[in-house]
Amino acid sequence: MMKFDRIEKLNIKSRSTLSAGYIGSKKFFIKKYTLRKGKESGDLLKVRCEQLCYKHLSSSLNLPKLIEADYNNRQLVLDFVKFRNARASKKTIDDITDFQSRAMKRIDASFLPIVTCDYYGVTLRRLAAELQDKDITKASNRIFAQFEKNKHTIAKSAKHFSHGDLRLENVKYLNKRLTMIDLEHSRMDNPMCDLACLYVDLYDKKPLTDYMMNKLAKMEEFDEGIFNLMVCRRCIEVLHALKGHKDSHSYIAAKRLLILKVQSLDLHQ
């Protein structure tokens, strides 16, 4: 495990402890993972997945240079770089959808777990069971049926590298090229998963979501049915994460979008 001359905690909101470490004049980024009580196995899987991504996908994803991936001590050390934040813009949508079309399918991420169709259903049922909003629960039950109905289609669809939590704040630019941060949720998954995450995140910016849908319609691998199911799934994840903040803009937007997508699937609450 690396020894630093000094360590300064970074003022960045995260469940993990993020710090800058110094050895002489050289600066490093340190991520010390936190394990939640009762969720240790799931959190350790996230640690493993992110560290594997930095070990194997640095060039493919334009990631900062890996210095140390210490799984036993739950620590990741990277070269300290300056990212440029991605803006909610047509250019960002172009860059992400183009990357999905060109690069994702060529990335060898076979070292990551594969998300199965059964996992979608189990996750949805668990999250919905914890939600107290009865309307959301009813919508979820109908969405389960659609996942079951489309089970074979989803199972046969191509599985590519998936970030798993592709919100705008996890999209960055490094040396003018697209990159991503917070890779704990990375898996082998249907490409519609990441696109659905981004769509939900941009939903309150109507001109951009319209633009995004026009871009997606031109993608060879775009499957509107699976995409709509993944949007529903993502909305439930957002609602569950923000169930204690029902007045928040993101909660209200996700609930509104879920209702619309449920209707588009011909599922009436």
Secondary structure, DSSP 8 states (H G I E B T S, - for coil): ----SEEEE-----SSEEEEEEETTEEEEEEE----TT-HHHHHHHHHHHHHHHHH-TTTTT---EEEEETTTTEEEEE----EE--SSHHHHHHHHHHHHHTGGG---TTS-B--HHHHHHHHHHHHHH---HHHHHHHHHHHHHHHHTHHHHHHS--EEE-S---GGGEEEETTEEEE---TT-EEE-THHHHHHHHHHTTT-HHHHHHHHHHHHT-TT--HHHHHHHHHHHHHHHHHHTTT-TTSHHHHHHHHHHHHHHHHTT---
